[in-house]
Amino acid sequence: MLNFCTLFDINFISQGLSMYESLKEHCKNDFTLYIFAFCDESYNLLKELNLKNVKVISLSELEEGIPALLTAKNNRTKGEYCWTCGSASIKYCIEQFNLDQCTYLDADIYFYSDPKVLLDEMGDKSVLITEHRYTPCYDQTATSGKYCVQFVSFKNDEYGMKALNWWVDRCIEWCYAKCEDGKFGDQKYLDDWAERFEGVHVLEHLGGGVAPWNVQQYNFDTNNDEIYLNCNGKNCNIPLIFYHYHDIKILKNGLFADANYEYYTKNEFVKDFLYKPYTEKLAFLSKNLNKINPNIKIIKNKYESDLPLKRLSNLRKSIIKIKFGKNAKLEIFGKQII
């Protein structure tokens, strides 16, 4: 049995449900996904969906289990508090449900192959972390950290819990969206883990953690609906395990925008085989989830006014319009929606 956890509110529910669908499709082992619903709207909708292999946990349950979070909650933005709670959600799952191991997943990753191969790579190690693997011209190690909190796993053993408890405590003490004294959010705390803690494994599989900031390093092929990446001009056929769709904006009237696509890459394969299918899935979900529960309204994100002018320009250029045919049919998790 594999155990995963994630967290999101109603604004991120399309990404979170897409991640779940991809996990359900590709994970060949029995698994449980513990979803921490960060608002009443997302909690109620997830409970009504009654998803297979999913246990829904409210934010209040997490805070009751780890009361120190409430102190941090009073002096952080909503986004910073989500970062603060990432490590705590892993700790809650391991301790509350007596799990042997739990893996945190960012809600905006999407699986294309079985993630078990990544966990198998740990062997007898207790902690798994993934590098950003920045393409040199996009290297943000100094500000965002060497490692990405996107797929991080802990075993319920001496070394795993020592690292996890240390991380939870540090995030409660300080977790902000700014660089300060070598810290940034929950992420730069991981920079020295390979030296600080015993039993830490840095993921080697290049198919785990493909993202806008490293996708330029690869060429892609398909075979029987599977996607493979080739690196350094070599035909090495590494399966794509997951892609991190960071910073996609859901706008009004079926519009989607991804500043990262235009900023980092213009690879046509990436556009046609990754971004277009993914944004279509998000569009269907955001357009039709309210038909399951009319009281639920998916809140649309707006342009970030504080984005640098270059990023704003790229965002405007990267708008994707999704159109639905009159005879379109859609089932969401076994329920016919349109």
C-alpha positions as CSV (number, residue, x, y, z in Angstrom):
1,M,0.0,0.0,0.0
2,L,1.4,3.4,-1.0
3,N,0.4,6.5,0.9
4,F,0.3,10.1,-0.5
5,C,-0.9,13.4,0.8
6,T,-1.7,16.8,-0.8
7,L,-3.4,20.0,0.1
8,F,-5.5,22.6,-1.7
9,D,-8.5,24.9,-1.5
10,I,-11.3,25.5,-3.9
11,N,-9.1,27.8,-6.1
12,F,-6.8,24.8,-6.8
13,I,-9.3,22.0,-6.9
14,S,-9.1,21.5,-10.7
15,Q,-5.3,20.9,-10.4
16,G,-5.7,18.7,-7.4
17,L,-8.4,16.5,-8.9
18,S,-6.4,16.2,-12.2
19,M,-3.4,15.1,-10.1
20,Y,-5.6,12.5,-8.4
21,E,-7.0,11.2,-11.7
22,S,-3.5,10.8,-13.1
23,L,-2.4,9.0,-10.0
24,K,-5.4,6.6,-10.1
25,E,-4.7,5.9,-13.8
26,H,-1.0,5.1,-13.5
27,C,-0.3,3.8,-10.0
28,K,-0.4,0.0,-10.2
29,N,-0.3,-0.5,-6.5
30,D,-3.1,0.0,-4.0
31,F,-2.8,3.5,-2.6
32,T,-4.5,6.1,-0.4
33,L,-4.4,9.8,-1.2
34,Y,-5.0,11.9,1.9
35,I,-6.4,15.3,0.8
36,F,-6.3,18.2,3.2
37,A,-9.1,20.5,2.2
38,F,-8.2,24.1,3.0
39,C,-11.7,25.6,2.9
40,D,-15.3,24.4,3.5
41,E,-16.1,24.6,-0.2
42,S,-13.4,22.2,-1.2
43,Y,-14.1,19.9,1.8
44,N,-17.8,19.6,1.0
45,L,-17.3,19.0,-2.7
46,L,-14.6,16.4,-2.1
47,K,-16.8,14.6,0.4
48,E,-19.7,14.6,-2.1
49,L,-17.5,13.2,-4.9
50,N,-16.6,10.3,-2.6
51,L,-13.5,9.5,-4.5
52,K,-12.0,6.0,-4.5
53,N,-8.7,5.7,-2.6
54,V,-9.1,9.2,-1.1
55,K,-9.5,10.3,2.5
56,V,-10.6,13.9,2.9
57,I,-9.3,15.8,6.0
58,S,-10.4,19.3,7.0
59,L,-8.0,22.0,7.8
60,S,-9.4,22.2,11.4
61,E,-8.6,18.5,11.9
62,L,-5.0,19.2,10.9
63,E,-4.8,22.1,13.2
64,E,-6.3,20.1,16.1
65,G,-3.7,17.4,15.5
66,I,-0.8,19.9,15.4
67,P,-2.0,22.9,17.4
68,A,1.3,24.9,17.0
69,L,0.1,25.6,13.4
70,L,-2.5,28.1,14.8
71,T,0.3,30.4,16.1
72,A,1.8,30.5,12.6
73,K,-1.5,31.1,11.0
74,N,-1.9,34.5,12.5
75,N,1.1,36.0,10.9
76,R,1.2,34.5,7.4
77,T,-0.6,35.0,4.1
78,K,-2.9,32.2,2.9
79,G,-0.2,30.9,0.5
80,E,2.5,31.0,3.1
81,Y,0.3,29.1,5.5
82,C,-0.2,26.4,2.9
83,W,3.6,26.1,2.6
84,T,3.8,26.0,6.4
85,C,1.3,23.1,6.5
86,G,3.0,20.9,3.8
87,S,5.4,19.2,6.2
88,A,2.8,19.1,9.0
89,S,0.4,17.2,6.7
90,I,2.9,14.5,6.2
91,K,3.5,14.3,10.0
92,Y,-0.2,14.2,10.6
93,C,-0.8,11.3,8.2
94,I,2.1,9.2,9.5
95,E,1.1,9.7,13.2
96,Q,-2.7,9.7,12.9
97,F,-3.0,6.7,10.6
98,N,0.2,4.9,11.7
99,L,1.7,4.8,8.2
100,D,5.0,3.2,7.4
101,Q,5.7,5.9,4.8
102,C,4.0,8.9,3.3
103,T,4.8,11.0,0.2
104,Y,3.7,14.6,-0.2
105,L,2.6,15.6,-3.7
106,D,2.1,19.2,-5.0
107,A,-1.4,19.5,-6.3
108,D,-0.2,20.8,-9.7
109,I,1.9,17.8,-10.7
110,Y,0.5,15.3,-13.2
111,F,1.6,11.7,-13.5
112,Y,2.3,10.0,-16.8
113,S,3.7,6.8,-15.4
114,D,3.8,4.8,-12.2
115,P,5.4,6.8,-9.3
116,K,6.4,3.6,-7.5
117,V,9.7,3.5,-9.4
118,L,10.7,6.7,-7.7
119,L,9.9,5.3,-4.2
120,D,11.7,2.0,-5.1
121,E,14.8,4.0,-5.8
122,M,15.0,5.0,-2.1
123,G,16.0,1.4,-1.1
124,D,16.7,1.4,2.6
125,K,17.0,5.2,2.9
126,S,14.4,7.1,5.0
127,V,13.9,10.4,3.1
128,L,13.5,11.1,-0.6
129,I,13.9,14.6,-2.0
130,T,13.9,15.9,-5.6
131,E,16.2,18.5,-7.2
132,H,14.9,21.3,-9.3
133,R,17.6,20.3,-11.9
134,Y,17.6,23.9,-13.2
135,T,18.7,24.5,-16.7
136,P,21.8,26.8,-16.1
137,C,20.3,29.9,-17.6
138,Y,17.2,29.6,-15.3
139,D,19.1,28.6,-12.1
140,Q,17.2,29.9,-9.1
141,T,19.1,27.9,-6.5
142,A,20.2,31.0,-4.5
143,T,16.6,32.2,-4.1
144,S,14.2,29.2,-4.4
145,G,16.5,26.4,-3.3
146,K,18.3,23.4,-4.7
147,Y,15.4,21.0,-4.0
148,C,11.7,21.3,-4.9
149,V,8.9,20.5,-2.5
150,Q,6.9,18.7,-5.1
151,F,7.4,15.0,-4.4
152,V,9.1,14.3,-1.0
153,S,8.8,11.1,1.0
154,F,9.4,10.1,4.6
155,K,9.5,6.7,6.2
156,N,8.2,6.2,9.7
157,D,11.6,5.3,11.2
158,E,14.2,7.0,13.3
159,Y,15.9,8.9,10.5
160,G,12.8,9.8,8.6
161,M,10.9,11.2,11.6
162,K,14.0,13.1,12.8
163,A,14.2,15.0,9.5
164,L,10.4,15.4,9.3
165,N,10.0,16.8,12.8
166,W,12.9,19.2,12.3
167,W,11.2,20.5,9.1
168,V,7.8,20.9,10.7
169,D,9.3,22.9,13.6
170,R,11.3,25.1,11.2
171,C,8.3,25.8,9.1
172,I,6.2,26.8,12.1
173,E,8.9,29.1,13.2
174,W,9.5,30.8,9.8
175,C,7.8,30.2,6.4
176,Y,7.4,33.3,4.3
177,A,7.4,34.1,0.6
178,K,10.7,36.0,0.8
179,C,14.4,35.3,1.0
180,E,15.8,35.9,4.5
181,D,19.0,34.5,6.1
182,G,19.3,31.7,3.6
183,K,15.6,30.7,3.9
184,F,12.7,30.8,1.5
185,G,9.3,29.4,2.3
186,D,9.4,25.8,3.3
187,Q,11.8,24.9,0.5
188,K,15.3,26.2,1.2
189,Y,15.3,24.3,4.4
190,L,16.0,21.2,2.3
191,D,19.3,22.6,0.8
192,D,21.6,20.8,3.3
193,W,19.6,17.8,4.2
194,A,22.0,15.4,2.4
195,E,24.6,16.5,4.9
196,R,22.4,17.4,7.9
197,F,20.5,14.1,8.2
198,E,21.3,10.4,7.8
199,G,19.2,8.3,5.4
200,V,18.5,11.0,2.8
201,H,18.3,10.0,-0.9
202,V,18.3,12.5,-3.7
203,L,16.2,11.2,-6.6
204,E,18.2,10.2,-9.6
205,H,15.4,9.3,-12.0
206,L,15.2,12.2,-14.5
207,G,11.5,11.4,-15.2
208,G,10.5,12.5,-11.7
209,G,10.3,16.3,-11.6
210,V,10.3,17.5,-15.2
211,A,9.2,21.1,-15.0
212,P,9.3,24.5,-16.8
213,W,12.7,25.3,-15.3
214,N,14.4,22.1,-16.7
215,V,12.3,21.0,-19.6
216,Q,14.8,22.6,-22.1
217,Q,17.3,19.9,-21.3
218,Y,15.2,17.1,-22.9
219,N,13.7,15.9,-26.2
220,F,10.6,13.8,-26.0
221,D,9.2,10.8,-27.8
222,T,6.0,8.8,-27.6
223,N,5.4,5.1,-27.8
224,N,2.0,3.4,-27.1
225,D,0.7,6.5,-25.4
226,E,3.7,6.6,-23.1
227,I,6.0,9.7,-23.1
228,Y,9.8,9.3,-22.9
229,L,12.5,11.9,-22.5
230,N,15.9,11.9,-24.0
231,C,18.8,13.8,-22.5
232,N,22.0,15.3,-23.8
233,G,21.2,14.1,-27.3
234,K,21.3,10.5,-26.2
235,N,18.4,8.1,-27.0
236,C,18.0,6.9,-23.4
237,N,14.2,6.6,-23.4
238,I,13.5,7.5,-19.8
239,P,9.8,7.3,-18.9
240,L,8.2,10.6,-17.9
241,I,6.9,10.0,-14.4
242,F,5.4,13.4,-13.6
243,Y,5.4,16.9,-14.9
244,H,5.1,19.9,-12.6
245,Y,2.6,22.4,-14.1
246,H,3.7,25.3,-12.0
247,D,1.9,28.7,-12.1
248,I,-1.0,28.0,-14.5
249,K,-3.7,30.6,-14.1
250,I,-7.4,29.8,-14.5
251,L,-9.1,32.9,-15.9
252,K,-12.6,33.7,-16.9
253,N,-14.6,32.4,-19.9
254,G,-12.6,29.2,-20.4
255,L,-9.2,31.0,-20.6
256,F,-6.0,29.5,-19.3
257,A,-2.6,31.1,-19.1
258,D,0.8,29.8,-18.2
259,A,3.5,32.4,-18.0
260,N,6.1,29.6,-17.5
261,Y,5.4,28.0,-20.9
262,E,6.3,31.1,-22.8
263,Y,9.0,32.2,-20.4
264,Y,10.9,28.9,-20.3
265,T,10.2,27.1,-23.5
266,K,8.5,27.1,-26.9
267,N,8.9,23.4,-27.5
268,E,6.0,22.3,-29.7
269,F,6.0,18.7,-28.3
270,V,5.7,20.1,-24.8
271,K,2.8,22.4,-26.0
272,D,0.9,19.7,-27.9
273,F,1.4,16.7,-25.7
274,L,1.7,18.2,-22.2
275,Y,0.2,21.7,-21.9
276,K,-2.8,21.4,-24.2
277,P,-4.2,18.1,-22.8
278,Y,-3.6,19.2,-19.3
279,T,-5.3,22.6,-19.7
280,E,-8.2,20.9,-21.4
281,K,-8.7,18.7,-18.4
282,L,-8.5,21.7,-16.1
283,A,-11.1,23.5,-18.2
284,F,-13.6,20.7,-18.1
285,L,-13.2,20.4,-14.4
286,S,-13.5,24.1,-13.6
287,K,-16.4,24.5,-16.0
288,N,-18.4,21.6,-14.7
289,L,-17.7,20.8,-11.1
290,N,-20.4,23.2,-10.0
291,K,-22.9,20.9,-11.8
292,I,-22.2,18.3,-9.1
293,N,-22.9,20.8,-6.4
294,P,-24.5,24.1,-7.7
295,N,-23.5,25.8,-4.4
296,I,-19.8,25.4,-5.3
297,K,-18.3,28.2,-7.3
298,I,-14.8,27.7,-8.6
299,I,-13.1,31.0,-8.0
300,K,-11.1,32.2,-11.0
301,N,-7.6,33.4,-10.6
302,K,-6.7,36.9,-11.9
303,Y,-3.5,38.3,-13.3
304,E,-1.0,38.9,-10.6
305,S,-0.5,42.7,-10.5
306,D,3.0,42.4,-8.9
307,L,4.4,40.1,-11.7
308,P,7.4,41.6,-13.4
309,L,6.5,43.4,-16.7
310,K,8.3,40.7,-18.7
311,R,6.3,37.9,-17.0
312,L,3.1,39.8,-17.5
313,S,3.8,40.2,-21.2
314,N,4.6,36.5,-21.5
315,L,1.4,35.6,-19.6
316,R,-0.7,37.6,-22.0
317,K,0.9,35.8,-24.9
318,S,0.3,32.4,-23.4
319,I,-3.5,32.5,-23.1
320,I,-5.1,29.3,-24.2
321,K,-8.8,29.3,-25.2
322,I,-10.6,26.0,-24.6
323,K,-13.8,25.5,-26.6
324,F,-16.5,22.9,-25.9
325,G,-18.6,21.3,-28.7
326,K,-22.4,21.3,-28.3
327,N,-22.4,17.5,-28.2
328,A,-19.5,17.2,-25.8
329,K,-19.9,14.6,-23.0
330,L,-17.9,14.4,-19.9
331,E,-17.7,12.0,-16.9
332,I,-16.0,13.2,-13.8
333,F,-15.0,10.3,-11.6
334,G,-17.8,8.2,-12.9
335,K,-20.5,10.8,-12.8
336,Q,-21.9,12.2,-16.1
337,I,-21.6,16.0,-16.0
338,I,-22.4,17.1,-19.6
